[in-house]
Amino acid sequence: MVLFQPHGGRSQAEGDALLALVTQGLLQAAIFNPDDLDATFENIKASGAEIIEEPTSQPWGVQDCAFRNPSDNLVQIAQA
C-alpha cells in the first residue's frame, strides 16, 4: 500500500524510480508522522517490537525512529 503519490513534489524521473521500487516490493517501509514521537516510540518499545533505530534527530530537520513489526516489515516514524 502506498500512502503517498510517488510523483508528488518529485521530478518525473525520481517519481518513476520510486514507483518502480515500490512496485517491485523493494521499498518496504511505512512512514508515519505522530504528534509526539517520543511517546509513540516508548509505546512501541514497551510492546516488545524489534527496535532498529531509537529517536534520532536527522540533519534534514526531522526526528525519526524505526522498528520491525511482527511480520518483519520495517516501519519508520518521523516527526518534523
N, CA, C and O atoms as a Maestro MAE file, in Angstrom:
{
 s_m_m2io_version
 :::
 2.0.0
}

f_m_ct {
 s_m_title
 :::
 protein
 m_atom[320] {
  # First column is atom index #
  i_m_mmod_type
  r_m_x_coord
  r_m_y_coord
  r_m_z_coord
  i_m_residue_number
  s_m_chain_name
  s_m_pdb_residue_name
  s_m_pdb_atom_name
  i_m_atomic_number
  :::
  1 25 0.840 -1.154 0.000 1 A "MET " " N  " 7
  2 3 0.000 0.000 0.000 1 A "MET " " CA " 6
  3 2 0.898 1.234 0.000 1 A "MET " " C  " 6
  4 15 1.821 1.328 0.809 1 A "MET " " O  " 8
  5 25 0.643 2.148 -0.871 2 A "VAL " " N  " 7
  6 3 1.382 3.396 -0.923 2 A "VAL " " CA " 6
  7 2 0.475 4.493 -0.378 2 A "VAL " " C  " 6
  8 15 -0.653 4.667 -0.840 2 A "VAL " " O  " 8
  9 25 0.981 5.230 0.612 3 A "LEU " " N  " 7
  10 3 0.185 6.274 1.250 3 A "LEU " " CA " 6
  11 2 0.540 7.657 0.736 3 A "LEU " " C  " 6
  12 15 0.161 8.659 1.344 3 A "LEU " " O  " 8
  13 25 1.262 7.726 -0.375 4 A "PHE " " N  " 7
  14 3 1.628 8.994 -0.983 4 A "PHE " " CA " 6
  15 2 1.726 8.792 -2.486 4 A "PHE " " C  " 6
  16 15 1.811 7.661 -2.966 4 A "PHE " " O  " 8
  17 25 1.713 9.872 -3.210 5 A "GLN " " N  " 7
  18 3 1.865 9.811 -4.657 5 A "GLN " " CA " 6
  19 2 3.354 9.820 -4.991 5 A "GLN " " C  " 6
  20 15 4.053 10.759 -4.609 5 A "GLN " " O  " 8
  21 25 3.863 8.804 -5.692 6 A "PRO " " N  " 7
  22 3 5.295 8.758 -5.997 6 A "PRO " " CA " 6
  23 2 5.816 10.002 -6.709 6 A "PRO " " C  " 6
  24 15 6.968 10.388 -6.512 6 A "PRO " " O  " 8
  25 25 4.980 10.635 -7.538 7 A "HIS " " N  " 7
  26 3 5.438 11.802 -8.284 7 A "HIS " " CA " 6
  27 2 5.152 13.111 -7.557 7 A "HIS " " C  " 6
  28 15 5.541 14.175 -8.038 7 A "HIS " " O  " 8
  29 25 4.486 13.058 -6.420 8 A "GLY " " N  " 7
  30 3 4.131 14.267 -5.687 8 A "GLY " " CA " 6
  31 2 5.362 15.034 -5.226 8 A "GLY " " C  " 6
  32 15 6.076 14.569 -4.337 8 A "GLY " " O  " 8
  33 25 5.623 16.185 -5.804 9 A "GLY " " N  " 7
  34 3 6.755 17.012 -5.415 9 A "GLY " " CA " 6
  35 2 8.099 16.519 -5.913 9 A "GLY " " C  " 6
  36 15 9.137 17.037 -5.501 9 A "GLY " " O  " 8
  37 25 8.100 15.524 -6.796 10 A "ARG " " N  " 7
  38 3 9.343 14.967 -7.324 10 A "ARG " " CA " 6
  39 2 9.379 15.152 -8.835 10 A "ARG " " C  " 6
  40 15 8.349 15.373 -9.471 10 A "ARG " " O  " 8
  41 25 10.569 15.059 -9.394 11 A "SER " " N  " 7
  42 3 10.684 15.103 -10.848 11 A "SER " " CA " 6
  43 2 10.080 13.823 -11.428 11 A "SER " " C  " 6
  44 15 9.863 12.850 -10.706 11 A "SER " " O  " 8
  45 25 9.818 13.830 -12.705 12 A "GLN " " N  " 7
  46 3 9.268 12.641 -13.364 12 A "GLN " " CA " 6
  47 2 10.197 11.442 -13.181 12 A "GLN " " C  " 6
  48 15 9.737 10.338 -12.889 12 A "GLN " " O  " 8
  49 25 11.503 11.656 -13.354 13 A "ALA " " N  " 7
  50 3 12.474 10.564 -13.230 13 A "ALA " " CA " 6
  51 2 12.515 10.021 -11.802 13 A "ALA " " C  " 6
  52 15 12.546 8.807 -11.597 13 A "ALA " " O  " 8
  53 25 12.514 10.927 -10.810 14 A "GLU " " N  " 7
  54 3 12.538 10.478 -9.414 14 A "GLU " " CA " 6
  55 2 11.264 9.723 -9.062 14 A "GLU " " C  " 6
  56 15 11.318 8.683 -8.405 14 A "GLU " " O  " 8
  57 25 10.124 10.240 -9.494 15 A "GLY " " N  " 7
  58 3 8.846 9.569 -9.243 15 A "GLY " " CA " 6
  59 2 8.785 8.202 -9.897 15 A "GLY " " C  " 6
  60 15 8.306 7.245 -9.290 15 A "GLY " " O  " 8
  61 25 9.266 8.098 -11.129 16 A "ASP " " N  " 7
  62 3 9.297 6.810 -11.828 16 A "ASP " " CA " 6
  63 2 10.180 5.805 -11.090 16 A "ASP " " C  " 6
  64 15 9.819 4.637 -10.949 16 A "ASP " " O  " 8
  65 25 11.347 6.272 -10.616 17 A "ALA " " N  " 7
  66 3 12.273 5.386 -9.899 17 A "ALA " " CA " 6
  67 2 11.648 4.905 -8.594 17 A "ALA " " C  " 6
  68 15 11.748 3.726 -8.253 17 A "ALA " " O  " 8
  69 25 11.006 5.811 -7.866 18 A "LEU " " N  " 7
  70 3 10.350 5.442 -6.616 18 A "LEU " " CA " 6
  71 2 9.216 4.463 -6.864 18 A "LEU " " C  " 6
  72 15 9.081 3.472 -6.146 18 A "LEU " " O  " 8
  73 25 8.407 4.730 -7.869 19 A "LEU " " N  " 7
  74 3 7.296 3.843 -8.210 19 A "LEU " " CA " 6
  75 2 7.799 2.448 -8.592 19 A "LEU " " C  " 6
  76 15 7.184 1.449 -8.221 19 A "LEU " " O  " 8
  77 25 8.902 2.373 -9.324 20 A "ALA " " N  " 7
  78 3 9.468 1.078 -9.705 20 A "ALA " " CA " 6
  79 2 9.906 0.296 -8.470 20 A "ALA " " C  " 6
  80 15 9.680 -0.912 -8.396 20 A "ALA " " O  " 8
  81 25 10.526 0.961 -7.504 21 A "LEU " " N  " 7
  82 3 10.946 0.285 -6.275 21 A "LEU " " CA " 6
  83 2 9.751 -0.232 -5.486 21 A "LEU " " C  " 6
  84 15 9.758 -1.366 -5.007 21 A "LEU " " O  " 8
  85 25 8.730 0.599 -5.355 22 A "VAL " " N  " 7
  86 3 7.535 0.199 -4.604 22 A "VAL " " CA " 6
  87 2 6.839 -0.967 -5.299 22 A "VAL " " C  " 6
  88 15 6.443 -1.933 -4.647 22 A "VAL " " O  " 8
  89 25 6.689 -0.882 -6.607 23 A "THR " " N  " 7
  90 3 6.004 -1.920 -7.378 23 A "THR " " CA " 6
  91 2 6.714 -3.262 -7.274 23 A "THR " " C  " 6
  92 15 6.067 -4.309 -7.251 23 A "THR " " O  " 8
  93 25 8.030 -3.235 -7.213 24 A "GLN " " N  " 7
  94 3 8.814 -4.467 -7.110 24 A "GLN " " CA " 6
  95 2 8.903 -4.986 -5.678 24 A "GLN " " C  " 6
  96 15 9.457 -6.060 -5.442 24 A "GLN " " O  " 8
  97 25 8.367 -4.235 -4.725 25 A "GLY " " N  " 7
  98 3 8.446 -4.645 -3.330 25 A "GLY " " CA " 6
  99 2 9.810 -4.413 -2.712 25 A "GLY " " C  " 6
  100 15 10.132 -5.009 -1.684 25 A "GLY " " O  " 8
  101 25 10.621 -3.553 -3.323 26 A "LEU " " N  " 7
  102 3 11.963 -3.303 -2.827 26 A "LEU " " CA " 6
  103 2 12.031 -2.157 -1.831 26 A "LEU " " C  " 6
  104 15 13.052 -1.965 -1.171 26 A "LEU " " O  " 8
  105 25 10.969 -1.409 -1.719 27 A "LEU " " N  " 7
  106 3 10.908 -0.310 -0.756 27 A "LEU " " CA " 6
  107 2 9.858 -0.710 0.267 27 A "LEU " " C  " 6
  108 15 8.678 -0.389 0.123 27 A "LEU " " O  " 8
  109 25 10.295 -1.406 1.288 28 A "GLN " " N  " 7
  110 3 9.369 -1.979 2.256 28 A "GLN " " CA " 6
  111 2 9.395 -1.183 3.542 28 A "GLN " " C  " 6
  112 15 10.066 -1.560 4.503 28 A "GLN " " O  " 8
  113 25 8.677 -0.100 3.559 29 A "ALA " " N  " 7
  114 3 8.604 0.722 4.758 29 A "ALA " " CA " 6
  115 2 7.303 1.490 4.760 29 A "ALA " " C  " 6
  116 15 6.748 1.808 3.709 29 A "ALA " " O  " 8
  117 25 6.830 1.779 5.939 30 A "ALA " " N  " 7
  118 3 5.704 2.679 6.127 30 A "ALA " " CA " 6
  119 2 6.234 3.825 6.980 30 A "ALA " " C  " 6
  120 15 6.946 3.589 7.956 30 A "ALA " " O  " 8
  121 25 5.903 5.039 6.633 31 A "ILE " " N  " 7
  122 3 6.387 6.196 7.372 31 A "ILE " " CA " 6
  123 2 5.183 6.943 7.933 31 A "ILE " " C  " 6
  124 15 4.258 7.291 7.199 31 A "ILE " " O  " 8
  125 25 5.205 7.188 9.255 32 A "PHE " " N  " 7
  126 3 4.115 7.863 9.944 32 A "PHE " " CA " 6
  127 2 4.645 9.124 10.609 32 A "PHE " " C  " 6
  128 15 5.837 9.219 10.900 32 A "PHE " " O  " 8
  129 25 3.768 10.090 10.852 33 A "ASN " " N  " 7
  130 3 4.143 11.362 11.465 33 A "ASN " " CA " 6
  131 2 3.237 11.620 12.671 33 A "ASN " " C  " 6
  132 15 2.161 12.197 12.508 33 A "ASN " " O  " 8
  133 25 3.648 11.205 13.887 34 A "PRO " " N  " 7
  134 3 2.819 11.390 15.078 34 A "PRO " " CA " 6
  135 2 2.970 12.794 15.663 34 A "PRO " " C  " 6
  136 15 3.878 13.537 15.290 34 A "PRO " " O  " 8
  137 25 2.083 13.143 16.570 35 A "ASP " " N  " 7
  138 3 2.204 14.422 17.278 35 A "ASP " " CA " 6
  139 2 3.344 14.397 18.287 35 A "ASP " " C  " 6
  140 15 3.977 15.425 18.524 35 A "ASP " " O  " 8
  141 25 3.618 13.229 18.890 36 A "ASP " " N  " 7
  142 3 4.655 13.103 19.914 36 A "ASP " " CA " 6
  143 2 5.475 11.844 19.644 36 A "ASP " " C  " 6
  144 15 5.106 10.752 20.075 36 A "ASP " " O  " 8
  145 25 6.582 12.003 18.933 37 A "LEU " " N  " 7
  146 3 7.408 10.862 18.542 37 A "LEU " " CA " 6
  147 2 7.937 10.100 19.751 37 A "LEU " " C  " 6
  148 15 7.922 8.869 19.765 37 A "LEU " " O  " 8
  149 25 8.405 10.826 20.769 38 A "ASP " " N  " 7
  150 3 8.990 10.148 21.928 38 A "ASP " " CA " 6
  151 2 7.970 9.264 22.638 38 A "ASP " " C  " 6
  152 15 8.287 8.132 23.004 38 A "ASP " " O  " 8
  153 25 6.756 9.761 22.835 39 A "ALA " " N  " 7
  154 3 5.715 8.957 23.487 39 A "ALA " " CA " 6
  155 2 5.324 7.765 22.623 39 A "ALA " " C  " 6
  156 15 5.125 6.665 23.139 39 A "ALA " " O  " 8
  157 25 5.213 7.973 21.326 40 A "THR " " N  " 7
  158 3 4.891 6.880 20.407 40 A "THR " " CA " 6
  159 2 5.979 5.820 20.448 40 A "THR " " C  " 6
  160 15 5.685 4.626 20.493 40 A "THR " " O  " 8
  161 25 7.242 6.253 20.434 41 A "PHE " " N  " 7
  162 3 8.358 5.316 20.487 41 A "PHE " " CA " 6
  163 2 8.314 4.495 21.773 41 A "PHE " " C  " 6
  164 15 8.514 3.281 21.736 41 A "PHE " " O  " 8
  165 25 8.057 5.139 22.904 42 A "GLU " " N  " 7
  166 3 8.015 4.419 24.178 42 A "GLU " " CA " 6
  167 2 6.907 3.366 24.181 42 A "GLU " " C  " 6
  168 15 7.095 2.278 24.725 42 A "GLU " " O  " 8
  169 25 5.760 3.674 23.582 43 A "ASN " " N  " 7
  170 3 4.672 2.691 23.474 43 A "ASN " " CA " 6
  171 2 5.088 1.500 22.621 43 A "ASN " " C  " 6
  172 15 4.805 0.352 22.963 43 A "ASN " " O  " 8
  173 25 5.752 1.777 21.522 44 A "ILE " " N  " 7
  174 3 6.201 0.699 20.626 44 A "ILE " " CA " 6
  175 2 7.259 -0.149 21.315 44 A "ILE " " C  " 6
  176 15 7.219 -1.378 21.244 44 A "ILE " " O  " 8
  177 25 8.205 0.505 21.982 45 A "LYS " " N  " 7
  178 3 9.264 -0.207 22.687 45 A "LYS " " CA " 6
  179 2 8.675 -1.113 23.769 45 A "LYS " " C  " 6
  180 15 9.103 -2.255 23.931 45 A "LYS " " O  " 8
  181 25 7.693 -0.597 24.503 46 A "ALA " " N  " 7
  182 3 7.050 -1.377 25.567 46 A "ALA " " CA " 6
  183 2 6.296 -2.591 25.025 46 A "ALA " " C  " 6
  184 15 6.075 -3.563 25.747 46 A "ALA " " O  " 8
  185 25 5.903 -2.530 23.755 47 A "SER " " N  " 7
  186 3 5.168 -3.650 23.156 47 A "SER " " CA " 6
  187 2 6.087 -4.823 22.824 47 A "SER " " C  " 6
  188 15 5.613 -5.920 22.527 47 A "SER " " O  " 8
  189 25 7.410 -4.593 22.874 48 A "GLY " " N  " 7
  190 3 8.363 -5.653 22.555 48 A "GLY " " CA " 6
  191 2 8.799 -5.682 21.107 48 A "GLY " " C  " 6
  192 15 9.435 -6.644 20.677 48 A "GLY " " O  " 8
  193 25 8.471 -4.648 20.342 49 A "ALA " " N  " 7
  194 3 8.875 -4.596 18.932 49 A "ALA " " CA " 6
  195 2 10.392 -4.582 18.814 49 A "ALA " " C  " 6
  196 15 11.088 -4.111 19.713 49 A "ALA " " O  " 8
  197 25 10.896 -5.098 17.708 50 A "GLU " " N  " 7
  198 3 12.336 -5.070 17.437 50 A "GLU " " CA " 6
  199 2 12.725 -3.649 17.035 50 A "GLU " " C  " 6
  200 15 12.344 -3.181 15.962 50 A "GLU " " O  " 8
  201 25 13.470 -2.971 17.878 51 A "ILE " " N  " 7
  202 3 13.868 -1.591 17.620 51 A "ILE " " CA " 6
  203 2 15.065 -1.582 16.671 51 A "ILE " " C  " 6
  204 15 16.079 -2.232 16.927 51 A "ILE " " O  " 8
  205 25 14.935 -0.850 15.589 52 A "ILE " " N  " 7
  206 3 16.006 -0.697 14.610 52 A "ILE " " CA " 6
  207 2 16.778 0.590 14.880 52 A "ILE " " C  " 6
  208 15 18.007 0.612 14.807 52 A "ILE " " O  " 8
  209 25 16.049 1.661 15.193 53 A "GLU " " N  " 7
  210 3 16.682 2.955 15.472 53 A "GLU " " CA " 6
  211 2 15.842 3.709 16.492 53 A "GLU " " C  " 6
  212 15 14.647 3.922 16.289 53 A "GLU " " O  " 8
  213 25 16.475 4.112 17.589 54 A "GLU " " N  " 7
  214 3 15.795 4.934 18.588 54 A "GLU " " CA " 6
  215 2 15.613 6.340 18.015 54 A "GLU " " C  " 6
  216 15 16.261 6.677 17.024 54 A "GLU " " O  " 8
  217 25 14.747 7.172 18.611 55 A "PRO " " N  " 7
  218 3 14.548 8.517 18.075 55 A "PRO " " CA " 6
  219 2 15.878 9.246 17.871 55 A "PRO " " C  " 6
  220 15 16.692 9.364 18.787 55 A "PRO " " O  " 8
  221 25 16.068 9.725 16.657 56 A "THR " " N  " 7
  222 3 17.315 10.370 16.256 56 A "THR " " CA " 6
  223 2 16.995 11.638 15.480 56 A "THR " " C  " 6
  224 15 16.152 11.620 14.584 56 A "THR " " O  " 8
  225 25 17.655 12.731 15.814 57 A "SER " " N  " 7
  226 3 17.498 13.980 15.057 57 A "SER " " CA " 6
  227 2 18.345 13.886 13.797 57 A "SER " " C  " 6
  228 15 19.555 13.668 13.862 57 A "SER " " O  " 8
  229 25 17.698 14.053 12.654 58 A "GLN " " N  " 7
  230 3 18.373 13.957 11.363 58 A "GLN " " CA " 6
  231 2 18.793 15.343 10.886 58 A "GLN " " C  " 6
  232 15 18.155 16.337 11.235 58 A "GLN " " O  " 8
  233 25 19.860 15.421 10.091 59 A "PRO " " N  " 7
  234 3 20.345 16.729 9.622 59 A "PRO " " CA " 6
  235 2 19.349 17.472 8.735 59 A "PRO " " C  " 6
  236 15 19.477 18.684 8.562 59 A "PRO " " O  " 8
  237 25 18.359 16.778 8.168 60 A "TRP " " N  " 7
  238 3 17.398 17.448 7.292 60 A "TRP " " CA " 6
  239 2 16.196 17.974 8.068 60 A "TRP " " C  " 6
  240 15 15.214 18.402 7.461 60 A "TRP " " O  " 8
  241 25 16.254 17.951 9.416 61 A "GLY " " N  " 7
  242 3 15.242 18.640 10.215 61 A "GLY " " CA " 6
  243 2 14.131 17.788 10.801 61 A "GLY " " C  " 6
  244 15 13.179 18.339 11.354 61 A "GLY " " O  " 8
  245 25 14.209 16.500 10.705 62 A "VAL " " N  " 7
  246 3 13.193 15.648 11.329 62 A "VAL " " CA " 6
  247 2 13.851 14.782 12.398 62 A "VAL " " C  " 6
  248 15 15.063 14.568 12.401 62 A "VAL " " O  " 8
  249 25 13.027 14.302 13.283 63 A "GLN " " N  " 7
  250 3 13.448 13.290 14.243 63 A "GLN " " CA " 6
  251 2 12.717 12.021 13.844 63 A "GLN " " C  " 6
  252 15 11.517 12.061 13.574 63 A "GLN " " O  " 8
  253 25 13.418 10.897 13.802 64 A "ASP " " N  " 7
  254 3 12.750 9.667 13.412 64 A "ASP " " CA " 6
  255 2 13.260 8.478 14.197 64 A "ASP " " C  " 6
  256 15 14.288 8.549 14.870 64 A "ASP " " O  " 8
  257 25 12.524 7.386 14.099 65 A "CYS " " N  " 7
  258 3 12.913 6.117 14.701 65 A "CYS " " CA " 6
  259 2 12.382 5.012 13.784 65 A "CYS " " C  " 6
  260 15 11.560 5.264 12.903 65 A "CYS " " O  " 8
  261 25 12.860 3.796 14.002 66 A "ALA " " N  " 7
  262 3 12.428 2.695 13.147 66 A "ALA " " CA " 6
  263 2 12.373 1.398 13.955 66 A "ALA " " C  " 6
  264 15 13.126 1.213 14.911 66 A "ALA " " O  " 8
  265 25 11.473 0.514 13.555 67 A "PHE " " N  " 7
  266 3 11.347 -0.792 14.189 67 A "PHE " " CA " 6
  267 2 10.800 -1.772 13.165 67 A "PHE " " C  " 6
  268 15 10.372 -1.380 12.080 67 A "PHE " " O  " 8
  269 25 10.819 -3.052 13.521 68 A "ARG " " N  " 7
  270 3 10.218 -4.088 12.683 68 A "ARG " " CA " 6
  271 2 8.971 -4.592 13.378 68 A "ARG " " C  " 6
  272 15 8.970 -4.823 14.587 68 A "ARG " " O  " 8
  273 25 7.912 -4.761 12.609 69 A "ASN " " N  " 7
  274 3 6.687 -5.303 13.182 69 A "ASN " " CA " 6
  275 2 6.768 -6.828 13.198 69 A "ASN " " C  " 6
  276 15 7.734 -7.392 12.685 69 A "ASN " " O  " 8
  277 25 5.767 -7.511 13.781 70 A "PRO " " N  " 7
  278 3 5.832 -8.977 13.866 70 A "PRO " " CA " 6
  279 2 5.924 -9.685 12.508 70 A "PRO " " C  " 6
  280 15 6.349 -10.839 12.450 70 A "PRO " " O  " 8
  281 25 5.536 -9.019 11.425 71 A "SER " " N  " 7
  282 3 5.638 -9.608 10.087 71 A "SER " " CA " 6
  283 2 6.962 -9.279 9.417 71 A "SER " " C  " 6
  284 15 7.142 -9.554 8.231 71 A "SER " " O  " 8
  285 25 7.895 -8.690 10.170 72 A "ASP " " N  " 7
  286 3 9.234 -8.333 9.709 72 A "ASP " " CA " 6
  287 2 9.243 -7.170 8.726 72 A "ASP " " C  " 6
  288 15 10.186 -7.027 7.948 72 A "ASP " " O  " 8
  289 25 8.211 -6.342 8.750 73 A "ASN " " N  " 7
  290 3 8.185 -5.144 7.918 73 A "ASN " " CA " 6
  291 2 8.878 -4.012 8.654 73 A "ASN " " C  " 6
  292 15 8.705 -3.858 9.863 73 A "ASN " " O  " 8
  293 25 9.661 -3.220 7.938 74 A "LEU " " N  " 7
  294 3 10.292 -2.042 8.514 74 A "LEU " " CA " 6
  295 2 9.258 -0.937 8.596 74 A "LEU " " C  " 6
  296 15 8.580 -0.631 7.615 74 A "LEU " " O  " 8
  297 25 9.141 -0.333 9.790 75 A "VAL " " N  " 7
  298 3 8.229 0.797 9.987 75 A "VAL " " CA " 6
  299 2 9.073 1.948 10.510 75 A "VAL " " C  " 6
  300 15 9.796 1.806 11.496 75 A "VAL " " O  " 8
  301 25 8.973 3.090 9.839 76 A "GLN " " N  " 7
  302 3 9.701 4.279 10.254 76 A "GLN " " CA " 6
  303 2 8.685 5.323 10.670 76 A "GLN " " C  " 6
  304 15 7.676 5.532 9.997 76 A "GLN " " O  " 8
  305 25 8.965 5.979 11.796 77 A "ILE " " N  " 7
  306 3 8.100 7.038 12.290 77 A "ILE " " CA " 6
  307 2 8.929 8.308 12.349 77 A "ILE " " C  " 6
  308 15 10.013 8.326 12.931 77 A "ILE " " O  " 8
  309 25 8.415 9.368 11.744 78 A "ALA " " N  " 7
  310 3 9.160 10.639 11.681 78 A "ALA " " CA " 6
  311 2 8.286 11.780 12.176 78 A "ALA " " C  " 6
  312 15 7.071 11.791 11.977 78 A "ALA " " O  " 8
  313 25 8.932 12.734 12.824 79 A "GLN " " N  " 7
  314 3 8.246 13.945 13.277 79 A "GLN " " CA " 6
  315 2 9.060 15.145 12.836 79 A "GLN " " C  " 6
  316 15 10.238 15.270 13.173 79 A "GLN " " O  " 8
  317 25 8.419 16.033 12.072 80 A "ALA " " N  " 7
  318 3 9.112 17.232 11.585 80 A "ALA " " CA " 6
  319 2 8.976 18.371 12.559 80 A "ALA " " C  " 6
  320 15 9.497 19.459 12.313 80 A "ALA " " O  " 8
  :::
 }
 m_bond[319] {
  # First column is bond index #
  i_m_from
  i_m_to
  i_m_order
  :::
  1 1 2 1
  2 2 3 1
  3 3 4 2
  4 3 5 1
  5 5 6 1
  6 6 7 1
  7 7 8 2
  8 7 9 1
  9 9 10 1
  10 10 11 1
  11 11 12 2
  12 11 13 1
  13 13 14 1
  14 14 15 1
  15 15 16 2
  16 15 17 1
  17 17 18 1
  18 18 19 1
  19 19 20 2
  20 19 21 1
  21 21 22 1
  22 22 23 1
  23 23 24 2
  24 23 25 1
  25 25 26 1
  26 26 27 1
  27 27 28 2
  28 27 29 1
  29 29 30 1
  30 30 31 1
  31 31 32 2
  32 31 33 1
  33 33 34 1
  34 34 35 1
  35 35 36 2
  36 35 37 1
  37 37 38 1
  38 38 39 1
  39 39 40 2
  40 39 41 1
  41 41 42 1
  42 42 43 1
  43 43 44 2
  44 43 45 1
  45 45 46 1
  46 46 47 1
  47 47 48 2
  48 47 49 1
  49 49 50 1
  50 50 51 1
  51 51 52 2
  52 51 53 1
  53 53 54 1
  54 54 55 1
  55 55 56 2
  56 55 57 1
  57 57 58 1
  58 58 59 1
  59 59 60 2
  60 59 61 1
  61 61 62 1
  62 62 63 1
  63 63 64 2
  64 63 65 1
  65 65 66 1
  66 66 67 1
  67 67 68 2
  68 67 69 1
  69 69 70 1
  70 70 71 1
  71 71 72 2
  72 71 73 1
  73 73 74 1
  74 74 75 1
  75 75 76 2
  76 75 77 1
  77 77 78 1
  78 78 79 1
  79 79 80 2
  80 79 81 1
  81 81 82 1
  82 82 83 1
  83 83 84 2
  84 83 85 1
  85 85 86 1
  86 86 87 1
  87 87 88 2
  88 87 89 1
  89 89 90 1
  90 90 91 1
  91 91 92 2
  92 91 93 1
  93 93 94 1
  94 94 95 1
  95 95 96 2
  96 95 97 1
  97 97 98 1
  98 98 99 1
  99 99 100 2
  100 99 101 1
  101 101 102 1
  102 102 103 1
  103 103 104 2
  104 103 105 1
  105 105 106 1
  106 106 107 1
  107 107 108 2
  108 107 109 1
  109 109 110 1
  110 110 111 1
  111 111 112 2
  112 111 113 1
  113 113 114 1
  114 114 115 1
  115 115 116 2
  116 115 117 1
  117 117 118 1
  118 118 119 1
  119 119 120 2
  120 119 121 1
  121 121 122 1
  122 122 123 1
  123 123 124 2
  124 123 125 1
  125 125 126 1
  126 126 127 1
  127 127 128 2
  128 127 129 1
  129 129 130 1
  130 130 131 1
  131 131 132 2
  132 131 133 1
  133 133 134 1
  134 134 135 1
  135 135 136 2
  136 135 137 1
  137 137 138 1
  138 138 139 1
  139 139 140 2
  140 139 141 1
  141 141 142 1
  142 142 143 1
  143 143 144 2
  144 143 145 1
  145 145 146 1
  146 146 147 1
  147 147 148 2
  148 147 149 1
  149 149 150 1
  150 150 151 1
  151 151 152 2
  152 151 153 1
  153 153 154 1
  154 154 155 1
  155 155 156 2
  156 155 157 1
  157 157 158 1
  158 158 159 1
  159 159 160 2
  160 159 161 1
  161 161 162 1
  162 162 163 1
  163 163 164 2
  164 163 165 1
  165 165 166 1
  166 166 167 1
  167 167 168 2
  168 167 169 1
  169 169 170 1
  170 170 171 1
  171 171 172 2
  172 171 173 1
  173 173 174 1
  174 174 175 1
  175 175 176 2
  176 175 177 1
  177 177 178 1
  178 178 179 1
  179 179 180 2
  180 179 181 1
  181 181 182 1
  182 182 183 1
  183 183 184 2
  184 183 185 1
  185 185 186 1
  186 186 187 1
  187 187 188 2
  188 187 189 1
  189 189 190 1
  190 190 191 1
  191 191 192 2
  192 191 193 1
  193 193 194 1
  194 194 195 1
  195 195 196 2
  196 195 197 1
  197 197 198 1
  198 198 199 1
  199 199 200 2
  200 199 201 1
  201 201 202 1
  202 202 203 1
  203 203 204 2
  204 203 205 1
  205 205 206 1
  206 206 207 1
  207 207 208 2
  208 207 209 1
  209 209 210 1
  210 210 211 1
  211 211 212 2
  212 211 213 1
  213 213 214 1
  214 214 215 1
  215 215 216 2
  216 215 217 1
  217 217 218 1
  218 218 219 1
  219 219 220 2
  220 219 221 1
  221 221 222 1
  222 222 223 1
  223 223 224 2
  224 223 225 1
  225 225 226 1
  226 226 227 1
  227 227 228 2
  228 227 229 1
  229 229 230 1
  230 230 231 1
  231 231 232 2
  232 231 233 1
  233 233 234 1
  234 234 235 1
  235 235 236 2
  236 235 237 1
  237 237 238 1
  238 238 239 1
  239 239 240 2
  240 239 241 1
  241 241 242 1
  242 242 243 1
  243 243 244 2
  244 243 245 1
  245 245 246 1
  246 246 247 1
  247 247 248 2
  248 247 249 1
  249 249 250 1
  250 250 251 1
  251 251 252 2
  252 251 253 1
  253 253 254 1
  254 254 255 1
  255 255 256 2
  256 255 257 1
  257 257 258 1
  258 258 259 1
  259 259 260 2
  260 259 261 1
  261 261 262 1
  262 262 263 1
  263 263 264 2
  264 263 265 1
  265 265 266 1
  266 266 267 1
  267 267 268 2
  268 267 269 1
  269 269 270 1
  270 270 271 1
  271 271 272 2
  272 271 273 1
  273 273 274 1
  274 274 275 1
  275 275 276 2
  276 275 277 1
  277 277 278 1
  278 278 279 1
  279 279 280 2
  280 279 281 1
  281 281 282 1
  282 282 283 1
  283 283 284 2
  284 283 285 1
  285 285 286 1
  286 286 287 1
  287 287 288 2
  288 287 289 1
  289 289 290 1
  290 290 291 1
  291 291 292 2
  292 291 293 1
  293 293 294 1
  294 294 295 1
  295 295 296 2
  296 295 297 1
  297 297 298 1
  298 298 299 1
  299 299 300 2
  300 299 301 1
  301 301 302 1
  302 302 303 1
  303 303 304 2
  304 303 305 1
  305 305 306 1
  306 306 307 1
  307 307 308 2
  308 307 309 1
  309 309 310 1
  310 310 311 1
  311 311 312 2
  312 311 313 1
  313 313 314 1
  314 314 315 1
  315 315 316 2
  316 315 317 1
  317 317 318 1
  318 318 319 1
  319 319 320 2
  :::
 }
}
